[in-house]
């Protein structure tokens, strides 16, 4: 059985992410694994000559497990209220471990062979943050699995149209095929979005598009795939416009080591985007293949 991982820091945003993960799990017939990574308190780290007392460790672990149980109970109530006898009832489990979010998540993805990690776009204020902080940037940089980032308050719990941002690279074709396995249970449309500036050759561009779409059609057996060309001053602003005005419920893209993606995830635009984006962002690793949701 498939298991979706939900890292949480018990913030409001993380709770929204968990509820969205449950929504996905119902349709994908998957279970949920709530995970929390707790850390050694700063005062204990400062006392390098002494080990962290076992009693303190047990107390922090107990507190973490208590909070996870509360979140699990909330989700189980939603589980009961939103499913019928014919629906798949997702099983919800919890894991709390000492360490960092990235290492814990990667280990559990391997353990459960999870197809997806779902987490919040922002964390708990002065506590460690999941996105726009070092933890989620590190996770995305090192992930060999898809990571879905959920805004503080998703505008909808419907998945009718997914936009996939592409530069028409041949490696994207297999990812679109993988995206079909996410879209199909929802009967969602997949919008292939290619952003260019005004300085492009229409004839050469159309040739690339035709070849790309021909390969997509032969690879992905799904009749709800469409294409849209978006002209903008740059890719950054084009994706911003698409997330706001494209009438989409999710934006998917590939984390490639190029300046545009680095700016989107790490630069100042991310801070601006996070203030108004209200749709999930699905991030594929650059070497992803044979992903099946």
N, C-alpha and C positions, 0 to 999 in steps of 0.2 A: 504494500500500500504506500502511496506517495505521502510524504510529510513536508509541509511548509514550515520553515523556521521563522520565528518572530522574535528578534532581539528587542528587549524592552528595558527602559530605565524608569518605568512607572510614571512617566510624564503624561500629560493629556494627549500630546501628539502621538506618543507611543501606543496609547490605548486606542486611538483612532486607527492606527496602523494595524493593531491586532484585530479590530472589528472588520476592517477591510480584508485582512487575511482570511478571516472566517467566511466572509462573503465569497471570496475566491474558492476556498476549500469546498464549500457546498457544491459548486458547479464542477470543480475539477475532481470531486470525489477523493479529497485528500484529508489527512489529519494535520493537526497543528502541534508544534513543539514551541512553547514559550521558553525563552532563555534569558537569563540575566547574569552578567559578569560583574562581580563586586571586587573592590580593590582594597588593598591594605591602607588604612588611614594614614594621612600625611605625617601625623605625629609619630606613628610607629616606624615609618620609613626614615624619619629623621634620626631616630635612635638606632644607628647602624650597628651598634655593638650588642644590641639585644634583639632576640627573635620576637615576632608578634605572638602574644600570649594565646594559647590554644582556646581559652575561654572566650576571648574576644572574637576569634575566628568563628567559633561555634555560634556566638550570638549574632554576628553579622550574617552568617549563612542562614540561621533560623529566621531572622528578620526578612531576608531576601525571599526565602521559601514561603513565608507568610504572605508577602505581597503578591507573589506569583499565584498562590492559591486564591487570593481575592480576585485577581484578574481572570483566572480560569473560571471561577464561579460566575463572574459577570458574563463571560462569553458563553458559558453553558446555558445561562438563562436566555440569551439571544438565540443560541442554537435551538432550544426547544420552541421558542416563540416564532421562529422564522422558517421552520422546516415542517414538512408534512410526512405522513407515513411512507410516501414513495421516495422522499429525498434521502440522500446520504447524510447520516449524522456523523459529523467529524468528531473524532476522539481528540481530546486536548490534554497534553502532558506538559510537565514543567521541568526545567533544569536550572539550577543555580550553581555557579562555580566561581572560584577566585581566579582572576586573571583579566586579560583584556578582551574586548568585544571581538576584535578581528580573529585572534587565535581561536577563541572558543567557537565562534561561528563557523570558521573553516573546518575545524575538527568535527563539529556536529553535522555539517553538510556531508562530509565524507562518511560519517557513521550512518546517517539515515539515507544517504544518497538522495538528498533533497534537491528537487528541481528549481527551487525558488526560495529566496530570503526576502521577507517583507519587513520594512522598518520605517520609522518616522522621519520626516524631513527636518525636524528640529527636536532638540532634547529638552532637558529639565532645567532651563535657566543656568544657574551657577553650578549645577551638577554637570557631569560629563555629558557632552552632546553627541547625538547620533549622526546628524548631518550638519554640514557647514562647520564641522569641527574635525579634529584630527582622526577620531575613531572611524567615522564613515568614509572619509577620504581614503584612509588606509585600507579599509575593507574593499572599497571599489577598486582601488589600485591593485590589490592583490587577489581579488576574487577571480575564480575560474567558473563561476556560476552566476546566473542572473540575479540582480538585486532590484527590488521594487521599492521606491521611496514614496511615502504617502504624506500628503500635506496635512496641516493641522486639522482642518475640517474639510474633508472631501466634499465637493459640490453634489455628488451623487454616488449612490451605491449601485449604479448600472454600468454595464460595459457594452455599449452599442457600437462604438467606433474607436479603433486604435490607430494612431498615426505612427508610422515608422519612418524616422528621419534617415535618409540614405544619401551617400555621395555617389551612388551607382557603382560601387565596388562589387566585384563578382562575389566576394566573401559574404556580402549581405544577403545574397539569394538564399543560402541555406538558413540564415536566421529568420527570414520571412517565412520560410517553410516551417521553422520551429514555432513562430508566432501563430501560425494557423492552429496549432494544438492548444493554444490559449484562447484564441478567438472562437473556435468551433463550438465549445459547450455553451457559449453565450449567444451564438449566431451573430457575432459582432463583425462589422466591416473592418477591413484593414486598408488604411489609406497610406500609400507609399508617397512620402513627401520629399521632394528634392529642392533645396534652396540654393539659388544662385544670385549673384549681383547682376547689375544691368549690363556688365561687360562680358557677354557670352555670345558664342556663335550659334544662332538658332538651328542651322542645318546640322552642324556637328552634334549639337545637343540632342536633337531629335533622333539622330542615328544611335547615340548611346542609349537613349530612353527606349527606343524600339527593341534594341538587342537585349537590354536588361529585362524588359517586361516579357519578352518572348521566353527567356530562360526561367523567369518567375512562373509563368504559366505552365511550362513543362515540368517544373519541379513541385509546385504547390497545387494540389487538387482541391481548390476552394474557389467558389464563384463569387465571393464578396471581397475581391481585392481590386482597388482602384488606384489611380495615379494622379498626383497634383504637383505642378511646378509652381514654386513660390519665388517671386523676384523680390529681393530685399537689398538693403545696403551691405549686409553681410549675413553669414549663416546664423550668428548669434541673435541678431534682431529678427531674422526670419523664424527661428524656432520660438522666440518670445511671442511673436504675432500668432503663430500657429496654436500655441498653448492657450492664448486668450480668445482668439476669434475663429478657430478652425472647427468649432462644434465637435470636439473630440472628447472622449472620456479618459484617454490615457495616451501618453507620449512615450514611444520606445526609441532607443538609440543605442549605438555601440560605443563603448569606452575605448577609443583609440588614442595612442600617445601622440596627439597633435595639438597645436595651440588652441584651436577652437574649443575642443572638449575641456582642456585644462582651464580655459577662461570660464566656460559654463559652470564647471563644478567648483573652481577655486577662486575665481576672480570676483570683482565687485558686482558683476552682473548677476551672479548667483544670489547675492544678498538681495538685490532688487527683485529677481524672479521669485524668490521664496516668499516675498511679501504678498504676492498676488496670485501665484499659481494655485489652482484648486483642483488639479488633476494629478493622478499618480504618474511617476516617471519610472519607466522600466529600463534598466541599464544592463546591456549585455557585455560580457568581457570580450576582448578583441579576438580571442581564439576559441570562442564558443562554437560547438558543433553538436549535432544530434540532441539538442535540448528538446525534451518532451514534457510539457506541462500536464 
